[in-house]
Amino acid sequence: MGKQPKAASSQAVIALDAMGGDYGPEVTVPAALDCLKEFPNLRLILVGQQEAIAAQLARCGGFHKERVQIRHASQVVHMDDLPSKALRSKRDSSMRVALDLVRDGEAAACVSAGNTGALMAMARFVLKTIPGIDRPAILVSLPSKNGHTHILDMGANVDCTAEHLYQFAVMGYELVRAVENTQAPRVGLLNIGEEEIKGNEQVKQAAKLLANSYLNFVGYVEGDDIFMGDVDIVVTDGFVGNVALKAVEGLVRMLGQALKDDLQSTFYTRLVGLLALPVLKSFKRRFDPRRYNGATLLGLQGIVIKSHGNADRYAFANAIRMALLEIDKAVPQRIGERVAAVCAAQVKSSEPAKVKSA
């Protein structure tokens, strides 16, 4: 998300699903130790199969024993498990136990690289949604011309009403205000054109709700606007959002491979590649997807961060940093307070509420 949290004045406890993702403890444990070195007030609960986690800790050498706790969980949610099956039959999985720790107040956040559908289903069942929020949404950050753009929903909700899109906008708005220290982030509604006549009825009705709200709504945006830096938040349903995200990820991989192949094709192109190496390295750092790893499951009564399943050590550590930042900024509490204010205002008026920004 571009921001890195400072060391908190009080201890923050995060529960890690140590078995989740493509690599499990091989990645999650070293990333956890990296963050412990970086943040002196961080405590971590590594949830999963005790022997596997302990063995990885031993391979990593010395670590802060007083700030690391292993919580044994006998089951693992696999990447191909059906969410419904995982919810019913894997109550002692590392994912479920980590979420239980957040519910019970033993941890302030959960970070998992596991099965997205299972994580959303379990998180919604265990933590429940914030009063006034119908559905949680997945928010991700993508690099843009002027920094990064926050987009939601990215796959949690395929079918959405106008009211759902409005709720997504409120949640995204309060998160960005908190973590970016931006008082009035610009909100755009993803559409097939910028004209008022464009779009389906759901999008048109959502635009009316947004235009009559306290949000800094700038109107419709198209797909290419995501990367131009003219908006801070882009709102869409989970079907469109997920398709857009996967298209971008595929494009980045294709361009990277094509550039590498072209620069290695002849002696002259290899020479050009050497001369351009500083620029290429800078470009790679700027658009490295690992820097943006860590999607937020917004709308829950607790902080849950979803890491990419194939995240490496550096990427998973960024997901932990994201959780720390949201703990420091009390994101669920801020969203809850704003939603309560919106609901109270709507009770007093039949028109969409105009809630004053704090």
C-alpha positions as CSV (number, residue, x, y, z in Angstrom):
1,M,0.0,0.0,0.0
2,G,3.0,2.2,-0.1
3,K,3.0,3.1,3.6
4,Q,5.2,1.3,6.1
5,P,4.2,1.3,9.8
6,K,6.4,2.8,12.4
7,A,7.1,0.8,15.5
8,A,3.9,0.9,17.6
9,S,4.1,2.3,21.1
10,S,2.3,-0.8,22.5
11,Q,2.8,-4.4,21.6
12,A,0.9,-5.6,18.5
13,V,0.1,-9.4,18.3
14,I,-0.5,-10.9,14.9
15,A,-1.6,-14.5,14.2
16,L,0.1,-16.0,11.1
17,D,-1.4,-19.0,9.2
18,A,2.1,-20.5,8.9
19,M,0.9,-23.4,6.8
20,G,-0.9,-21.4,4.1
21,G,0.1,-20.7,0.6
22,D,2.2,-22.7,-1.9
23,Y,5.3,-22.9,0.4
24,G,4.0,-22.9,4.0
25,P,6.6,-22.5,6.8
26,E,9.4,-22.3,4.2
27,V,8.3,-18.8,3.5
28,T,6.1,-17.7,6.4
29,V,8.6,-18.4,9.1
30,P,11.6,-16.5,7.6
31,A,9.3,-13.6,6.7
32,A,8.0,-13.6,10.3
33,L,11.5,-13.4,11.7
34,D,12.3,-10.5,9.3
35,C,9.4,-8.5,10.7
36,L,10.4,-9.3,14.3
37,K,13.8,-7.7,13.6
38,E,12.2,-4.7,12.0
39,F,9.5,-4.0,14.6
40,P,10.7,-4.4,18.3
41,N,7.1,-4.2,19.6
42,L,5.7,-6.9,17.4
43,R,4.7,-10.3,18.7
44,L,3.8,-13.2,16.4
45,I,1.8,-16.4,16.9
46,L,2.7,-19.0,14.3
47,V,-0.2,-21.2,13.8
48,G,0.1,-24.7,12.2
49,Q,1.8,-28.0,12.6
50,Q,4.2,-27.6,15.5
51,E,7.0,-29.9,14.3
52,A,7.1,-28.3,10.8
53,I,7.2,-24.7,12.3
54,A,9.8,-25.6,14.9
55,A,12.0,-27.3,12.4
56,Q,11.9,-24.2,10.1
57,L,12.7,-21.9,13.1
58,A,15.7,-24.1,13.9
59,R,16.9,-23.8,10.3
60,C,16.6,-20.0,10.5
61,G,19.0,-19.9,13.4
62,G,18.5,-17.5,16.3
63,F,15.2,-15.8,16.8
64,H,13.3,-13.7,19.4
65,K,11.9,-16.6,21.5
66,E,10.1,-14.3,23.8
67,R,8.2,-12.7,20.9
68,V,7.3,-15.9,19.0
69,Q,4.7,-18.4,20.0
70,I,3.7,-21.6,18.2
71,R,0.1,-22.6,18.3
72,H,-0.4,-26.1,17.1
73,A,-3.2,-26.8,14.6
74,S,-3.6,-30.3,13.2
75,Q,-5.2,-29.5,9.9
76,V,-4.2,-27.5,6.8
77,V,-6.6,-25.8,4.3
78,H,-5.2,-26.7,0.8
79,M,-5.4,-24.4,-2.1
80,D,-7.9,-26.6,-4.0
81,D,-10.2,-27.2,-1.0
82,L,-13.8,-26.1,-1.5
83,P,-14.6,-23.2,0.9
84,S,-17.7,-24.9,2.2
85,K,-15.8,-28.1,2.9
86,A,-13.0,-26.2,4.7
87,L,-15.5,-24.3,6.8
88,R,-17.3,-27.5,7.9
89,S,-14.6,-30.0,8.3
90,K,-11.3,-28.1,9.0
91,R,-12.1,-26.4,12.3
92,D,-8.6,-27.2,13.6
93,S,-6.8,-25.9,10.5
94,S,-4.1,-23.3,10.8
95,M,-6.3,-20.8,9.0
96,R,-9.3,-21.3,11.3
97,V,-7.3,-21.3,14.5
98,A,-5.5,-18.0,13.5
99,L,-8.9,-16.4,12.9
100,D,-10.2,-17.8,16.3
101,L,-7.3,-16.0,17.9
102,V,-8.4,-12.7,16.5
103,R,-12.0,-13.3,17.6
104,D,-10.9,-14.2,21.1
105,G,-8.7,-11.1,21.4
106,E,-5.4,-13.0,21.6
107,A,-4.3,-11.4,18.3
108,A,-5.1,-8.1,16.7
109,A,-4.9,-9.4,13.1
110,C,-4.6,-12.6,11.0
111,V,-2.4,-13.0,8.0
112,S,-2.8,-15.9,5.6
113,A,-1.5,-16.9,2.2
114,G,-4.0,-19.7,2.0
115,N,-7.1,-20.5,-0.1
116,T,-8.9,-17.1,-0.7
117,G,-12.4,-18.5,-0.8
118,A,-11.9,-20.5,2.4
119,L,-10.3,-17.6,4.1
120,M,-13.2,-15.3,3.3
121,A,-15.8,-17.9,4.3
122,M,-14.1,-18.7,7.6
123,A,-13.4,-15.0,8.4
124,R,-17.0,-14.1,7.8
125,F,-18.2,-17.0,9.9
126,V,-15.8,-16.4,12.8
127,L,-15.4,-12.6,12.9
128,K,-18.8,-11.5,11.5
129,T,-19.3,-8.4,9.5
130,I,-19.4,-4.9,10.9
131,P,-23.0,-3.8,11.8
132,G,-24.4,-2.1,8.7
133,I,-22.1,-3.9,6.3
134,D,-23.9,-6.6,4.2
135,R,-20.8,-8.2,2.7
136,P,-17.0,-8.1,3.2
137,A,-14.9,-7.0,0.2
138,I,-11.4,-7.6,-0.9
139,L,-9.3,-4.5,-1.4
140,V,-5.9,-4.5,-3.2
141,S,-3.4,-1.8,-4.2
142,L,-2.0,-1.5,-7.7
143,P,0.9,0.8,-8.8
144,S,-0.2,3.9,-10.7
145,K,1.5,6.9,-12.3
146,N,1.5,8.8,-9.0
147,G,1.9,6.0,-6.5
148,H,-0.9,3.4,-6.2
149,T,-4.6,3.0,-6.6
150,H,-6.8,1.0,-4.2
151,I,-9.5,-1.2,-5.8
152,L,-12.4,-3.1,-4.4
153,D,-14.0,-5.6,-4.6
154,M,-11.5,-8.0,-6.2
155,G,-13.4,-11.2,-6.1
156,A,-15.4,-11.7,-2.9
157,N,-18.8,-10.7,-4.3
158,V,-19.6,-11.7,-7.9
159,D,-23.2,-10.2,-7.8
160,C,-23.6,-6.8,-6.1
161,T,-26.4,-4.3,-5.7
162,A,-25.9,-0.6,-5.9
163,E,-26.1,-0.5,-2.1
164,H,-23.2,-3.0,-1.9
165,L,-21.1,-0.9,-4.1
166,Y,-21.9,2.2,-2.0
167,Q,-20.8,0.2,1.1
168,F,-17.6,-0.8,-0.6
169,A,-16.8,2.8,-1.4
170,V,-17.4,3.8,2.3
171,M,-15.1,1.1,3.5
172,G,-12.4,1.9,1.0
173,Y,-12.7,5.6,1.7
174,E,-12.2,5.2,5.5
175,L,-9.3,2.8,5.0
176,V,-7.4,5.1,2.7
177,R,-8.1,8.1,4.9
178,A,-6.5,6.1,7.8
179,V,-3.5,4.5,6.2
180,E,-2.6,7.3,3.7
181,N,-3.5,10.3,6.0
182,T,-5.5,11.7,3.1
183,Q,-8.6,13.6,4.2
184,A,-10.6,13.4,1.0
185,P,-9.4,10.5,-1.2
186,R,-10.9,10.6,-4.7
187,V,-13.4,7.8,-5.4
188,G,-14.2,6.5,-8.9
189,L,-16.9,4.0,-10.0
190,L,-15.6,1.6,-12.7
191,N,-17.7,1.7,-15.8
192,I,-17.5,1.2,-19.6
193,G,-17.5,4.9,-20.2
194,E,-17.5,8.3,-18.4
195,E,-20.8,9.4,-19.8
196,E,-23.9,9.3,-17.5
197,I,-25.8,7.2,-20.0
198,K,-23.2,4.4,-19.9
199,G,-23.3,1.3,-17.7
200,N,-25.9,-1.1,-16.3
201,E,-28.7,-0.1,-13.9
202,Q,-26.7,-1.3,-10.9
203,V,-23.8,1.0,-11.7
204,K,-26.1,4.0,-12.5
205,Q,-27.9,3.6,-9.2
206,A,-24.6,3.2,-7.3
207,A,-23.4,6.5,-8.9
208,K,-26.5,8.3,-7.5
209,L,-25.8,7.0,-4.0
210,L,-22.2,8.0,-4.2
211,A,-23.0,11.4,-5.6
212,N,-25.3,12.2,-2.7
213,S,-22.9,10.9,0.0
214,Y,-20.1,12.5,2.0
215,L,-17.5,10.8,-0.2
216,N,-15.3,12.7,-2.6
217,F,-16.9,11.0,-5.6
218,V,-15.3,12.1,-8.9
219,G,-17.6,10.0,-11.2
220,Y,-17.2,7.1,-13.6
221,V,-13.7,5.8,-14.4
222,E,-12.6,3.4,-17.1
223,G,-10.1,0.6,-16.9
224,D,-7.2,2.6,-18.1
225,D,-7.8,5.3,-15.4
226,I,-6.8,2.8,-12.7
227,F,-3.1,3.4,-13.5
228,M,-3.1,7.1,-14.3
229,G,-3.2,8.3,-10.7
230,D,-6.3,10.5,-11.1
231,V,-8.3,8.6,-8.5
232,D,-7.3,7.0,-5.2
233,I,-10.1,4.4,-4.9
234,V,-11.8,2.5,-7.7
235,V,-15.1,0.7,-6.8
236,T,-16.5,-2.3,-8.7
237,D,-18.1,-5.7,-8.2
238,G,-16.0,-8.7,-7.5
239,F,-16.5,-10.3,-11.0
240,V,-15.2,-7.3,-12.9
241,G,-12.5,-6.5,-10.3
242,N,-11.1,-10.0,-10.3
243,V,-11.1,-10.2,-14.1
244,A,-9.3,-6.8,-14.2
245,L,-6.7,-7.9,-11.7
246,K,-5.9,-11.2,-13.4
247,A,-5.6,-9.4,-16.8
248,V,-3.1,-7.0,-15.3
249,E,-1.1,-9.7,-13.7
250,G,-1.0,-11.6,-17.0
251,L,0.0,-8.5,-18.9
252,V,2.9,-7.7,-16.5
253,R,4.2,-11.3,-16.8
254,M,4.0,-11.2,-20.6
255,L,5.7,-7.9,-21.0
256,G,8.5,-8.9,-18.6
257,Q,9.2,-12.1,-20.4
258,A,9.0,-10.3,-23.8
259,L,11.4,-7.6,-22.7
260,K,13.8,-10.2,-21.3
261,D,13.7,-12.3,-24.6
262,D,14.2,-9.2,-26.8
263,L,17.2,-7.9,-24.7
264,Q,18.9,-11.4,-24.9
265,S,18.2,-12.0,-28.6
266,T,21.4,-10.6,-30.1
267,F,24.8,-9.3,-29.0
268,Y,23.7,-5.7,-29.6
269,T,20.5,-6.0,-27.6
270,R,22.5,-7.6,-24.8
271,L,24.8,-4.6,-24.9
272,V,21.8,-2.3,-24.8
273,G,20.4,-4.2,-21.9
274,L,23.7,-3.7,-19.9
275,L,23.6,0.0,-20.6
276,A,20.0,0.3,-19.6
277,L,20.4,-1.9,-16.5
278,P,20.0,0.9,-13.9
279,V,16.8,2.0,-15.5
280,L,15.5,-1.5,-15.8
281,K,16.2,-2.2,-12.1
282,S,14.5,1.0,-11.1
283,F,11.5,0.1,-13.2
284,K,11.4,-3.4,-11.7
285,R,11.5,-2.1,-8.2
286,R,8.7,0.4,-8.8
287,F,6.3,-2.1,-10.3
288,D,7.4,-5.2,-8.3
289,P,4.1,-6.9,-7.4
290,R,5.7,-8.2,-4.2
291,R,5.7,-4.6,-2.8
292,Y,1.9,-4.6,-3.1
293,N,1.3,-8.0,-1.6
294,G,-1.4,-8.1,1.0
295,A,-5.1,-7.7,0.2
296,T,-7.4,-6.5,2.9
297,L,-10.7,-8.3,3.8
298,L,-12.7,-5.2,4.6
299,G,-16.0,-5.1,6.5
300,L,-15.1,-7.7,9.1
301,Q,-15.0,-7.1,12.9
302,G,-11.3,-7.8,12.8
303,I,-8.2,-7.4,10.6
304,V,-7.6,-10.1,8.0
305,I,-4.8,-9.8,5.4
306,K,-4.7,-12.2,2.4
307,S,-1.2,-12.7,1.0
308,H,-0.8,-14.1,-2.5
309,G,-0.5,-17.8,-2.5
310,N,2.9,-17.9,-4.2
311,A,4.4,-15.1,-2.2
312,D,8.0,-15.3,-1.3
313,R,9.7,-14.2,1.9
314,Y,9.8,-10.5,0.9
315,A,6.2,-10.5,-0.3
316,F,4.8,-12.2,2.8
317,A,6.7,-9.9,5.1
318,N,4.9,-7.0,3.3
319,A,1.5,-8.6,4.1
320,I,2.6,-8.7,7.8
321,R,3.5,-5.0,7.5
322,M,0.1,-4.3,6.1
323,A,-1.5,-5.9,9.1
324,L,0.6,-3.8,11.4
325,L,-0.4,-0.6,9.6
326,E,-4.1,-1.4,9.9
327,I,-3.7,-2.3,13.6
328,D,-2.0,1.0,14.2
329,K,-4.7,2.9,12.4
330,A,-7.6,0.9,13.9
331,V,-9.2,0.4,10.5
332,P,-12.2,-1.8,11.5
333,Q,-13.1,0.6,14.3
334,R,-13.0,3.6,11.9
335,I,-15.2,1.9,9.4
336,G,-17.6,0.8,12.1
337,E,-17.9,4.4,13.4
338,R,-18.5,5.8,9.9
339,V,-21.0,3.1,8.9
340,A,-22.9,3.8,12.1
341,A,-23.0,7.5,11.3
342,V,-24.2,6.8,7.8
343,C,-27.0,4.5,9.0
344,A,-28.1,7.0,11.7
345,A,-28.3,9.7,9.1
346,Q,-30.3,7.5,6.7
347,V,-32.9,6.8,9.4
348,K,-33.6,10.5,9.6
349,S,-33.9,11.0,5.8
350,S,-35.4,9.0,3.0
351,E,-32.7,10.5,0.7
352,P,-29.1,9.1,0.6
353,A,-27.3,10.5,3.6
354,K,-24.7,13.3,3.4
355,V,-22.5,12.5,6.4
356,K,-20.0,15.2,7.3
357,S,-16.4,14.0,7.1
358,A,-14.6,13.8,10.4
